[in-house]
Amino acid sequence: MADHHAARSASAAPEPLYAGPWTPYLEGWLQAQRDQLESAILWQQSFAALYRDLWDRWIAHCAGGAPIDA
């Protein structure tokens, strides 16, 4: 009997605890949150790359060194 339950749970996708009429709205809200987080991370990475480039240019121009790419 335990083998039957283990095989069933391994092959089937987990069922939601409660599937009410608001479930599609909740799924849409969660996807919007994921998209917002992803865009915020990409935005921060672009600013980090910009500041790294500006720092390398300043070092090469004012401090007499050459930027070293890691």
DSSP file (Angstrom, degrees, kcal/mol; ACC not computed):
  #  RESIDUE AA STRUCTURE BP1 BP2  ACC     N-H-->O    O-->H-N    N-H-->O    O-->H-N    TCO  KAPPA ALPHA  PHI   PSI    X-CA   Y-CA   Z-CA
    1    1 A M     >        0   0    0      0, 0.0     4,-1.7     0, 0.0     5,-0.2   0.000 360.0 360.0 360.0 -39.6    0.0    0.0    0.0
    2    2 A A  H  >  +     0   0    0      1,-0.2     4,-2.3     2,-0.2     5,-0.2   0.866 360.0  55.0 -66.8 -34.9    2.8    2.4    0.8
    3    3 A D  H  > S+     0   0    0      1,-0.2     4,-2.4     2,-0.2    -1,-0.2   0.871 104.6  54.4 -65.5 -35.4    4.4    1.7   -2.6
    4    4 A H  H  > S+     0   0    0      2,-0.2     4,-2.0     1,-0.2    -1,-0.2   0.918 110.9  44.6 -63.5 -44.1    1.2    2.6   -4.3
    5    5 A H  H  X S+     0   0    0     -4,-1.7     4,-2.5     2,-0.2     5,-0.2   0.885 112.8  51.2 -68.7 -38.6    1.1    6.0   -2.6
    6    6 A A  H  X S+     0   0    0     -4,-2.3     4,-1.7     2,-0.2    -2,-0.2   0.911 112.0  46.6 -65.4 -41.9    4.8    6.7   -3.2
    7    7 A A  H  X S+     0   0    0     -4,-2.4     4,-1.5     2,-0.2    -1,-0.2   0.885 113.5  49.2 -67.6 -37.9    4.5    5.8   -6.9
    8    8 A R  H  X S+     0   0    0     -4,-2.0     4,-1.8     1,-0.2    -2,-0.2   0.908 112.7  46.1 -68.1 -42.3    1.4    8.0   -7.2
    9    9 A S  H  < S+     0   0    0     -4,-2.5    -1,-0.2     1,-0.2    -2,-0.2   0.809 111.2  53.0 -72.8 -28.0    2.9   11.0   -5.5
   10   10 A A  H  < S+     0   0    0     -4,-1.7    -1,-0.2    -5,-0.2    -2,-0.2   0.837 115.6  38.7 -74.6 -31.6    6.1   10.7   -7.5
   11   11 A S  H  < S+     0   0    0     -4,-1.5     2,-0.3    -5,-0.1    -2,-0.2   0.773 106.4  70.5 -91.6 -26.6    4.4   10.7  -10.9
   12   12 A A  S  < S-     0   0    0     -4,-1.8     3,-0.1    -5,-0.2     0, 0.0  -0.639  83.9-113.2 -96.0 149.0    1.6   13.3  -10.3
   13   13 A A        -     0   0    0     -2,-0.3     2,-0.1     1,-0.1    -1,-0.1  -0.469  46.9 -92.3 -71.9 148.5    2.0   17.0   -9.8
   14   14 A P        -     0   0    0      0, 0.0    -1,-0.1     0, 0.0    -5,-0.0  -0.387  39.8-130.4 -65.7 138.9    1.2   18.3   -6.4
   15   15 A E        -     0   0    0      1,-0.1    -3,-0.0    -2,-0.1     4,-0.0  -0.636  26.2-104.5 -87.3 145.9   -2.4   19.4   -6.0
   16   16 A P        -     0   0    0      0, 0.0     3,-0.2     0, 0.0    -1,-0.1  -0.334  23.1-123.6 -66.5 152.8   -3.1   22.8   -4.4
   17   17 A L  S    S+     0   0    0      1,-0.3     2,-0.4    -2,-0.0    -2,-0.0   0.885  97.4   9.1 -63.6 -38.0   -4.3   22.8   -0.8
   18   18 A Y        -     0   0    0      2,-0.0     2,-0.8     5,-0.0    -1,-0.3  -0.969  62.1-163.9-146.0 126.5   -7.4   24.7   -1.9
   19   19 A A        +     0   0    0     -2,-0.4    -4,-0.0    -3,-0.2     0, 0.0  -0.815  30.8 159.7-112.0  90.4   -8.6   25.5   -5.4
   20   20 A G    >   -     0   0    0     -2,-0.8     3,-1.3     1,-0.0    -2,-0.0  -0.330  58.6 -88.1-100.7-174.9  -11.1   28.2   -5.0
   21   21 A P  T 3  S+     0   0    0      0, 0.0     4,-0.3     0, 0.0    -1,-0.0   0.699 124.8  57.0 -68.8 -17.6  -12.5   30.8   -7.4
   22   22 A W  T 3> S+     0   0    0      1,-0.2     4,-2.1     2,-0.1     3,-0.3   0.469  77.6  97.0 -91.3  -2.1   -9.7   33.2   -6.5
   23   23 A T  H <> S+     0   0    0     -3,-1.3     4,-2.5     1,-0.2     5,-0.2   0.888  80.9  51.2 -58.8 -44.8   -6.9   30.7   -7.5
   24   24 A P  H  > S+     0   0    0      0, 0.0     4,-2.1     0, 0.0    -1,-0.2   0.882 111.0  49.8 -61.4 -35.0   -6.3   32.1  -11.0
   25   25 A Y  H  > S+     0   0    0     -3,-0.3     4,-2.4    -4,-0.3    -2,-0.2   0.899 110.6  49.6 -68.3 -39.4   -6.0   35.6   -9.6
   26   26 A L  H  X S+     0   0    0     -4,-2.1     4,-2.6     2,-0.2    -1,-0.2   0.911 110.5  49.8 -64.9 -42.5   -3.5   34.5   -7.0
   27   27 A E  H  X S+     0   0    0     -4,-2.5     4,-2.2     1,-0.2    -2,-0.2   0.898 111.7  48.9 -63.5 -39.9   -1.5   32.7   -9.6
   28   28 A G  H  X S+     0   0    0     -4,-2.1     4,-2.1    -5,-0.2    -2,-0.2   0.896 111.2  49.9 -64.8 -40.2   -1.5   35.9  -11.8
   29   29 A W  H  X S+     0   0    0     -4,-2.4     4,-2.1     2,-0.2    -2,-0.2   0.909 110.7  49.4 -64.5 -42.7   -0.5   38.0   -8.8
   30   30 A L  H  X S+     0   0    0     -4,-2.6     4,-2.3     1,-0.2    -2,-0.2   0.893 110.4  50.6 -64.8 -39.0    2.4   35.6   -7.9
   31   31 A Q  H  X S+     0   0    0     -4,-2.2     4,-2.5     1,-0.2    -1,-0.2   0.896 108.9  51.8 -65.7 -38.3    3.6   35.7  -11.6
   32   32 A A  H  X S+     0   0    0     -4,-2.1     4,-2.4     2,-0.2    -2,-0.2   0.892 109.1  50.7 -63.4 -38.9    3.5   39.5  -11.5
   33   33 A Q  H  X S+     0   0    0     -4,-2.1     4,-2.3     2,-0.2    -2,-0.2   0.908 110.4  49.0 -64.6 -41.8    5.6   39.4   -8.3
   34   34 A R  H  X S+     0   0    0     -4,-2.3     4,-2.4     2,-0.2    -2,-0.2   0.925 112.2  48.3 -63.0 -43.9    8.2   37.1  -10.0
   35   35 A D  H  X S+     0   0    0     -4,-2.5     4,-2.3     1,-0.2    -2,-0.2   0.892 111.0  50.9 -63.6 -39.8    8.3   39.3  -13.1
   36   36 A Q  H  X S+     0   0    0     -4,-2.4     4,-2.2     2,-0.2    -1,-0.2   0.912 111.0  48.0 -64.8 -42.8    8.8   42.4  -10.9
   37   37 A L  H  X S+     0   0    0     -4,-2.3     4,-2.3     2,-0.2    -2,-0.2   0.917 111.3  50.6 -63.7 -43.5   11.6   40.8   -8.9
   38   38 A E  H  X S+     0   0    0     -4,-2.4     4,-2.3     1,-0.2    -2,-0.2   0.912 111.3  47.8 -62.0 -42.7   13.3   39.6  -12.1
   39   39 A S  H  X S+     0   0    0     -4,-2.3     4,-2.2     1,-0.2    -1,-0.2   0.873 110.6  52.0 -68.0 -35.7   13.2   43.1  -13.7
   40   40 A A  H  X S+     0   0    0     -4,-2.2     4,-2.3     2,-0.2    -2,-0.2   0.899 110.0  49.1 -65.7 -39.8   14.5   44.7  -10.4
   41   41 A I  H  X S+     0   0    0     -4,-2.3     4,-2.3     2,-0.2    -2,-0.2   0.926 111.9  48.2 -65.2 -44.2   17.4   42.3  -10.4
   42   42 A L  H  X S+     0   0    0     -4,-2.3     4,-2.0     1,-0.2    -2,-0.2   0.885 111.0  51.7 -62.9 -38.3   18.2   43.1  -14.1
   43   43 A W  H  X S+     0   0    0     -4,-2.2     4,-1.9     2,-0.2    -2,-0.2   0.914 110.7  47.6 -63.9 -44.1   18.0   46.8  -13.4
   44   44 A Q  H  X S+     0   0    0     -4,-2.3     4,-2.2     1,-0.2    -2,-0.2   0.884 110.4  52.3 -65.6 -38.6   20.4   46.5  -10.5
   45   45 A Q  H  X S+     0   0    0     -4,-2.3     4,-2.1     2,-0.2    -1,-0.2   0.873 107.6  52.0 -65.7 -36.2   22.8   44.5  -12.6
   46   46 A S  H  X S+     0   0    0     -4,-2.0     4,-2.1     2,-0.2    -1,-0.2   0.902 110.5  47.6 -68.2 -38.8   22.8   47.1  -15.4
   47   47 A F  H  X S+     0   0    0     -4,-1.9     4,-2.6     2,-0.2     5,-0.2   0.883 109.9  53.2 -67.5 -37.0   23.6   49.8  -12.9
   48   48 A A  H  X S+     0   0    0     -4,-2.2     4,-2.1     1,-0.2    -2,-0.2   0.907 110.0  47.9 -62.9 -41.5   26.4   47.7  -11.4
   49   49 A A  H  X S+     0   0    0     -4,-2.1     4,-2.1     2,-0.2    -2,-0.2   0.892 111.7  50.7 -66.4 -39.6   27.9   47.2  -14.9
   50   50 A L  H  X S+     0   0    0     -4,-2.1     4,-2.5     2,-0.2    -2,-0.2   0.941 112.7  44.9 -62.5 -48.2   27.7   51.0  -15.6
   51   51 A Y  H  X S+     0   0    0     -4,-2.6     4,-2.4     1,-0.2    -1,-0.2   0.857 111.1  53.7 -67.0 -34.5   29.4   51.9  -12.3
   52   52 A R  H  X S+     0   0    0     -4,-2.1     4,-2.3    -5,-0.2    -1,-0.2   0.909 110.5  47.5 -64.3 -41.1   32.1   49.3  -12.8
   53   53 A D  H  X S+     0   0    0     -4,-2.1     4,-2.3     2,-0.2    -2,-0.2   0.915 112.3  48.9 -65.7 -43.1   32.8   50.7  -16.3
   54   54 A L  H  X S+     0   0    0     -4,-2.5     4,-2.3     1,-0.2    -2,-0.2   0.896 110.8  50.8 -63.2 -38.9   32.9   54.3  -14.9
   55   55 A W  H  X S+     0   0    0     -4,-2.4     4,-2.6     2,-0.2    -2,-0.2   0.919 109.9  49.7 -64.5 -43.5   35.2   53.2  -12.2
   56   56 A D  H  X S+     0   0    0     -4,-2.3     4,-2.3     1,-0.2    -2,-0.2   0.901 111.3  49.3 -62.4 -40.4   37.6   51.5  -14.7
   57   57 A R  H  X S+     0   0    0     -4,-2.3     4,-2.2     2,-0.2     5,-0.2   0.900 111.0  49.5 -65.3 -39.9   37.6   54.7  -16.8
   58   58 A W  H  X>S+     0   0    0     -4,-2.3     4,-3.1     2,-0.2     5,-0.9   0.921 111.2  49.3 -65.4 -43.2   38.4   56.9  -13.8
   59   59 A I  H  X5S+     0   0    0     -4,-2.6     6,-1.8     1,-0.2     4,-0.8   0.920 113.5  46.5 -61.0 -44.1   41.2   54.6  -12.8
   60   60 A A  H  <5S+     0   0    0     -4,-2.3    -1,-0.2     4,-0.2    -2,-0.2   0.857 122.1  35.8 -67.8 -34.9   42.7   54.6  -16.3
   61   61 A H  H  <5S+     0   0    0     -4,-2.2    -2,-0.2    -5,-0.2    -3,-0.2   0.926 131.0  21.3 -85.8 -49.2   42.4   58.4  -16.7
   62   62 A C  H  <5S+     0   0    0     -4,-3.1    -3,-0.2    -5,-0.2    -2,-0.1   0.800 125.2  43.3 -96.8 -31.2   43.1   59.8  -13.2
   63   63 A A  S  <<S-     0   0    0     -5,-0.9    -3,-0.2    -4,-0.8    -1,-0.1   0.502  99.7-122.6 -99.2  -3.2   45.0   57.2  -11.3
   64   64 A G  S    S+     0   0    0     -5,-0.4     2,-0.2     1,-0.3    -4,-0.2   0.614  70.6 119.5  78.6  11.0   47.4   56.2  -14.2
   65   65 A G        -     0   0    0     -6,-1.8    -1,-0.3    -9,-0.1    -2,-0.2  -0.662  62.9-119.8-107.6 165.9   46.4   52.6  -14.1
   66   66 A A        -     0   0    0     -2,-0.2     2,-0.1    -3,-0.1    -9,-0.1  -0.845  34.7-109.1-100.1 138.7   44.9   50.3  -16.6
   67   67 A P        -     0   0    0      0, 0.0     2,-0.6     0, 0.0   -11,-0.0  -0.428  28.0-146.6 -66.8 139.1   41.6   48.6  -15.9
   68   68 A I        -     0   0    0     -2,-0.1     2,-0.4     2,-0.0    -3,-0.0  -0.934   8.3-141.8-109.6 118.1   41.9   44.9  -15.3
   69   69 A D              0   0    0     -2,-0.6     0, 0.0     1,-0.1     0, 0.0  -0.656 360.0 360.0 -80.4 129.7   38.9   42.9  -16.4
   70   70 A A              0   0    0     -2,-0.4    -1,-0.1     0, 0.0    -2,-0.0   0.461 360.0 360.0 -84.0 360.0   38.1   40.1  -14.0
